[in-house]
Amino acid sequence: MGGGGGGAAGAHHFYRGGTQEIDPEELFNMFFGGSPMFNHMYTRSGGRHRQRSSNHRGNGEPASFNVSGIIQLLPVLFLIIFTLFGSSSNDPVYSLRISGKYNARETTSMRGIDYYVKSHSNFAREYPQGTYARRRVDTAVERDYRQHLENECWRERLRRNQVGGHRVKMKSCTELRDIWG
């Protein structure tokens, strides 16, 4: 069926059943061919590879600047820049458990829940007592601790149901009820 219909010199158009098929080289050129980032292209013609500059089109005219190619790369560039410079540290501000890195104990002002930070002085400088930033940390600690207690309480209930009695201590459930009612 179908042959190629006219078009610009050097362009290959394939038609089958009324639909147009795109040559893989044309598809590549749609995305990268006119971009100033790619100075040279290698094409295969008659079994031999030859190099052609992308600074000129097949008809000898200079290629115009490809803005759409740059726009397509913007999301990737944004992700790379954000990954490199978006956050100075990937470490969390606090931990609910003491460890080698988190060994300075702090306590939330609302419910008195203990948590651990890297350094009292750095933490007090970045999150001074009574500030909005400190309230946000305290709220996050309490939310995380409550979630931890709810998960542990659920496990305790499962163990109690598996054992078939009330011999399992419900420490997390009791603490959850005492703190949050």
C-alpha positions as CSV (number, residue, x, y, z in Angstrom):
1,M,0.0,0.0,0.0
2,G,0.8,3.7,-0.2
3,G,4.0,5.4,-1.1
4,G,5.4,8.6,0.1
5,G,3.8,11.8,-0.8
6,G,5.8,14.9,-1.8
7,G,7.2,17.1,0.9
8,A,10.5,18.8,1.5
9,A,13.7,17.4,0.1
10,G,15.2,14.8,2.4
11,A,12.0,14.4,4.4
12,H,10.5,10.9,4.5
13,H,6.7,10.5,4.8
14,F,5.1,7.2,5.0
15,Y,1.4,6.6,4.6
16,R,-0.6,3.5,5.3
17,G,-4.3,3.3,5.1
18,G,-4.8,7.1,5.3
19,T,-2.8,7.5,8.5
20,Q,0.6,9.0,8.6
21,E,3.5,7.1,10.2
22,I,6.5,9.0,11.7
23,D,10.0,8.0,10.8
24,P,12.0,7.4,14.0
25,E,14.6,9.9,12.9
26,E,11.9,12.6,12.4
27,L,10.5,11.8,15.9
28,F,13.9,12.2,17.4
29,N,14.4,15.5,15.5
30,M,11.1,16.8,16.8
31,F,12.4,16.7,20.3
32,F,16.2,17.2,19.9
33,G,17.0,18.1,16.3
34,G,16.6,21.9,16.5
35,S,18.0,22.3,19.9
36,P,21.2,24.3,20.2
37,M,22.5,21.8,22.8
38,F,23.1,19.2,20.1
39,N,25.6,20.6,17.6
40,H,26.0,17.5,15.4
41,M,23.8,14.7,14.3
42,Y,24.7,11.4,12.8
43,T,22.5,10.1,10.0
44,R,22.7,6.9,8.1
45,S,22.4,7.1,4.4
46,G,23.1,4.2,2.0
47,G,24.7,2.0,4.7
48,R,27.2,4.7,5.7
49,H,27.1,7.0,8.7
50,R,27.6,10.7,8.0
51,Q,27.8,13.7,10.3
52,R,25.6,16.7,9.7
53,S,25.5,19.9,11.6
54,S,22.2,20.7,13.2
55,N,22.9,24.4,12.7
56,H,21.5,24.0,9.2
57,R,18.3,22.4,7.9
58,G,18.3,19.9,5.1
59,N,17.5,22.6,2.6
60,G,20.5,24.8,3.6
61,E,18.7,27.3,5.7
62,P,20.0,27.9,9.2
63,A,17.9,26.3,12.0
64,S,16.0,28.7,14.3
65,F,16.4,28.6,18.0
66,N,14.2,25.8,19.5
67,V,12.4,27.3,22.5
68,S,10.1,24.3,22.9
69,G,13.1,22.1,23.4
70,I,14.3,24.3,26.3
71,I,10.8,24.4,27.8
72,Q,10.7,20.6,27.7
73,L,13.9,20.5,29.7
74,L,12.8,23.0,32.4
75,P,11.0,20.5,34.6
76,V,14.1,18.3,34.7
77,L,16.4,21.2,35.4
78,F,14.0,22.4,38.2
79,L,14.1,19.0,39.8
80,I,17.9,18.8,39.7
81,I,18.3,22.3,41.1
82,F,15.7,21.7,43.8
83,T,17.3,18.4,44.8
84,L,20.8,20.0,45.1
85,F,19.8,23.2,46.8
86,G,16.3,22.8,48.2
87,S,17.3,21.4,51.5
88,S,20.5,21.9,53.4
89,S,20.0,18.8,55.6
90,N,17.9,15.7,55.1
91,D,17.9,14.9,58.8
92,P,14.7,15.3,60.8
93,V,14.6,18.0,63.4
94,Y,13.7,15.5,66.2
95,S,13.4,11.9,67.1
96,L,11.0,10.2,69.4
97,R,13.8,7.9,70.6
98,I,17.2,8.7,72.0
99,S,20.1,7.8,69.8
100,G,23.7,8.7,69.2
101,K,22.7,11.7,67.0
102,Y,19.6,12.7,68.9
103,N,20.6,12.8,72.5
104,A,19.4,16.2,73.8
105,R,15.9,15.8,75.5
106,E,13.2,18.3,74.9
107,T,9.5,18.2,76.1
108,T,6.4,19.5,74.4
109,S,4.7,22.4,76.1
110,M,1.2,21.2,75.6
111,R,1.2,17.5,76.7
112,G,4.7,17.1,78.1
113,I,5.8,14.4,75.6
114,D,9.6,13.9,75.5
115,Y,11.5,13.9,72.3
116,Y,15.2,14.2,71.3
117,V,17.1,16.8,69.2
118,K,20.7,16.9,68.1
119,S,21.7,19.9,70.3
120,H,19.9,22.0,72.9
121,S,21.6,25.2,71.8
122,N,21.0,24.8,68.0
123,F,17.4,23.8,68.6
124,A,16.7,26.7,71.0
125,R,18.3,29.1,68.4
126,E,16.3,27.8,65.5
127,Y,13.0,27.1,67.4
128,P,12.8,29.5,70.4
129,Q,10.3,28.7,73.1
130,G,6.9,30.4,72.5
131,T,7.4,31.0,68.8
132,Y,5.2,29.7,66.0
133,A,8.1,27.5,64.7
134,R,8.4,25.8,68.1
135,R,4.7,25.2,68.3
136,R,4.8,23.6,64.9
137,V,7.6,21.2,66.1
138,D,5.7,20.4,69.3
139,T,2.5,19.7,67.3
140,A,4.4,17.5,64.9
141,V,6.0,15.6,67.8
142,E,2.6,15.1,69.5
143,R,1.0,13.9,66.2
144,D,3.8,11.5,65.6
145,Y,3.8,10.2,69.1
146,R,0.0,9.7,69.1
147,Q,0.3,7.8,65.8
148,H,3.0,5.6,67.3
149,L,0.8,4.9,70.4
150,E,-2.2,4.1,68.1
151,N,-0.1,1.6,66.1
152,E,1.2,0.0,69.3
153,C,-2.2,-0.2,70.8
154,W,-3.6,-1.9,67.7
155,R,-0.7,-4.5,68.0
156,E,-1.5,-5.0,71.7
157,R,-5.2,-5.6,70.9
158,L,-4.2,-8.1,68.2
159,R,-1.9,-10.0,70.6
160,R,-4.6,-10.0,73.2
161,N,-7.1,-11.4,70.7
162,Q,-4.6,-14.1,69.6
163,V,-3.8,-15.2,73.1
164,G,-7.5,-15.2,74.0
165,G,-7.5,-13.4,77.2
166,H,-6.7,-10.3,79.1
167,R,-3.2,-11.4,80.2
168,V,-1.5,-9.1,77.6
169,K,-0.6,-5.7,79.1
170,M,-2.2,-2.8,77.1
171,K,0.5,-0.2,78.0
172,S,0.2,1.8,74.8
173,C,-3.6,1.8,74.9
174,T,-3.5,3.0,78.5
175,E,-1.0,5.8,77.7
176,L,-3.0,6.8,74.7
177,R,-6.1,7.1,76.8
178,D,-4.3,8.9,79.6
179,I,-2.8,11.6,77.3
180,W,-5.6,12.1,74.8
181,G,-8.6,10.9,76.6
